[in-house]
């Protein structure tokens, strides 16, 4: 039981004193990069999905 308490105390100290947290401008910049990347990847996957759907429809039903 004592080792669990020691673990949590050391974890708290490490998070408080040893971790370098990003500043607010850095955090905003990185969040923007993530959101833009997410939007681009979503659009690419949407296009691929629509193209594969059209290909499958054409393969099974021919030219409609």
C-alpha positions in Angstrom: 0.0 0.0 0.0 2.9 2.3 0.8 4.4 1.8 -2.7 1.1 3.0 -4.3 1.1 6.2 -2.2 4.8 6.8 -3.1 4.0 6.3 -6.8 1.3 8.9 -6.8 3.5 11.4 -4.8 6.3 10.9 -7.3 4.0 11.2 -10.2 2.6 14.5 -8.9 6.1 15.9 -8.3 7.1 14.9 -11.8 4.1 16.6 -13.4 4.5 19.7 -11.3 8.3 20.2 -11.5 9.8 18.3 -14.3 7.3 18.4 -17.2 7.6 21.4 -19.6 4.1 22.4 -20.4 3.4 24.4 -23.7 2.6 28.0 -23.5 -0.9 29.2 -24.6 0.4 30.5 -28.1 2.1 27.1 -28.7 -1.0 25.2 -27.6 -3.2 27.3 -30.0 -0.8 26.8 -32.9 -0.6 23.0 -32.4 -4.3 22.7 -31.9 -4.9 24.6 -35.2 -2.4 22.2 -37.0 -4.3 19.2 -35.6 -7.7 20.5 -36.6 -6.5 21.4 -40.2 -4.9 18.0 -40.6 -8.1 16.4 -39.4 -10.2 18.3 -41.9 -7.8 17.4 -44.8 -7.7 13.7 -43.9 -11.5 13.7 -43.5 -12.0 15.2 -47.0 -9.5 12.7 -48.5 -11.3 9.8 -46.9 -14.7 11.1 -48.0 -13.5 11.4 -51.6 -12.0 7.9 -51.6 -15.2 6.5 -50.1 -17.3 8.2 -52.8 -15.0 7.0 -55.6 -15.0 3.4 -54.3 -18.8 3.5 -54.0 -19.1 4.6 -57.6 -16.7 1.9 -58.7 -18.6 -0.8 -56.8 -21.9 0.3 -58.2 -20.5 0.3 -61.7 -18.9 -3.1 -61.3 -22.1 -4.7 -60.1 -24.8 -2.8 -62.0 -22.9 -1.6 -65.0 -23.6 1.7 -66.5 -26.8 3.1 -65.1 
